Amino acid sequence: MKKTLKIFSLLLLVLVGTSLSACGDDDDDVIVPTDQLPTAASTFINTYYPSIKVAYVNKETDKGEVQYEVRMTSGDEITFDVSGEWIDVDAPAGRSIPEGIAIVPIADYVAANYSGTGINEISRIAVGYEVELTNGVDLRFDPAGNFLTQSY
């Protein structure tokens, strides 16, 4: 009886495991050591987060496209493309990303028009940059950093 129960339990585990893997999409996410980051990503982290440690690096592969999602112990998250260029930099709610990440025209625009407000998140998008400020305002800029639109 015990042997039958063990075999049944094992078969049930195999069946559940197979079902769960079949339900997954074509994404392949794996935690990797920081030394597997592209050089440009490591340089970025060392430049803008010199005293903050990396909590983990998640290497995501979706339809052949590789991205690295880096979570810092401070709660900041940075997404890099396969060559190590940043795609998105996101500080915890209410906090600002480090100075120097946003290109000068964007930083100058925010300083001139939203005094006392920092950049909470910046993303590279097809038309340039999308910026979320610490006060919740969203801004869009072209690739050169010229202001395009604002939303709340």
C-alpha positions in Angstrom: 0.0 0.0 0.0 2.8 2.4 0.9 4.6 1.6 -2.3 1.5 2.3 -4.3 1.0 5.6 -2.5 4.6 6.6 -3.3 4.2 5.7 -6.9 0.9 7.6 -7.1 2.5 10.7 -5.4 5.5 10.6 -7.8 3.2 10.3 -10.9 1.1 13.2 -9.6 4.2 15.4 -9.1 5.4 14.6 -12.6 2.0 15.3 -14.1 1.7 18.7 -12.2 5.3 19.6 -13.2 4.6 18.8 -16.8 1.3 20.7 -16.8 3.0 23.8 -15.3 5.8 23.8 -17.8 3.4 23.4 -20.7 1.4 26.4 -19.5 4.4 28.7 -19.6 5.0 31.1 -22.5 8.1 31.2 -24.6 9.9 33.4 -22.1 13.1 32.1 -20.5 13.9 33.9 -17.3 16.9 32.9 -15.2 18.8 34.5 -12.3 22.4 35.0 -13.3 25.5 36.2 -11.4 26.4 39.9 -11.9 29.6 38.9 -13.7 27.4 37.8 -16.6 26.1 41.3 -17.2 27.5 43.0 -20.4 30.4 45.3 -19.7 28.4 48.5 -20.4 25.8 47.5 -17.8 28.4 46.8 -15.2 30.0 50.2 -15.9 26.6 51.9 -15.6 26.0 50.3 -12.2 29.5 51.2 -10.9 29.1 54.8 -12.2 25.6 55.5 -10.9 25.2 53.1 -8.0 28.8 52.9 -6.6 27.9 52.2 -3.0 24.8 50.1 -3.6 24.9 46.3 -4.1 23.1 44.3 -6.7 20.4 42.2 -5.1 19.9 40.0 -8.2 20.2 39.9 -12.0 17.3 38.3 -14.0 18.3 37.4 -17.6 15.1 37.4 -19.7 14.9 35.9 -23.1 11.7 36.4 -25.1 11.5 35.4 -28.7 15.3 35.5 -29.0 15.6 39.0 -27.5 17.7 39.2 -24.3 17.3 41.7 -21.6 18.8 42.0 -18.1 16.6 43.2 -15.2 18.8 44.3 -12.3 17.4 44.8 -8.9 19.5 46.9 -6.5 19.4 46.4 -2.7 18.1 50.0 -2.5 15.0 48.9 -4.5 16.1 50.6 -7.7 15.5 48.6 -10.9 17.4 48.9 -14.1 16.7 47.1 -17.4 19.5 46.6 -19.9 19.5 45.3 -23.5 21.8 42.6 -24.7 24.6 45.0 -25.3 24.3 46.5 -21.8 22.6 49.8 -22.7 19.9 50.9 -20.3 16.3 50.7 -21.4 14.6 51.6 -18.2 15.7 53.0 -14.8 13.2 53.1 -12.0 13.7 54.3 -8.4 11.4 53.3 -5.6 8.2 55.4 -5.2 8.9 59.0 -4.3 12.6 58.7 -4.9 14.7 60.0 -7.8 17.1 58.2 -10.1 20.7 59.2 -9.8 21.7 62.5 -11.4 23.4 62.1 -14.8 21.3 59.2 -16.1 18.8 61.5 -17.9 20.4 63.5 -20.8 21.1 67.1 -20.0 18.2 68.6 -22.0 15.7 66.5 -20.0 17.4 67.2 -16.7 17.4 70.9 -17.5 13.7 70.9 -18.6 12.6 69.1 -15.4 14.7 71.5 -13.2 13.3 74.6 -15.0 9.7 73.5 -15.1 9.2 71.2 -12.0 11.4 72.8 -9.3 11.9 70.5 -6.4 10.7 67.4 -8.3 13.0 64.6 -9.3 12.8 61.9 -12.0 11.4 58.7 -10.6 11.7 56.7 -13.8 13.1 57.1 -17.3 12.5 54.8 -20.2 13.9 54.7 -23.7 11.0 54.4 -26.1 10.6 54.4 -29.9 10.0 58.2 -30.1 12.7 59.1 -27.5 12.2 59.1 -23.8 9.3 58.7 -21.3 9.9 60.2 -17.9 7.9 59.9 -14.7 8.5 62.5 -12.1 8.3 62.0 -8.3 5.0 64.0 -8.3 3.4 61.5 -10.7 3.6 63.7 -13.8 4.6 61.8 -17.0 6.6 63.6 -19.7 7.7 62.6 -23.2 10.8 63.8 -25.0 12.2 63.2 -28.4 15.7 61.5 -28.8 17.5 64.8 -28.5 15.7 65.6 -25.2 13.2 68.1 -26.6 9.9 68.2 -24.7 6.9 66.6 -26.5 4.0 66.0 -24.2 2.8 65.8 -20.6 0.2 63.8 -18.8 -1.0 63.3 -15.3 
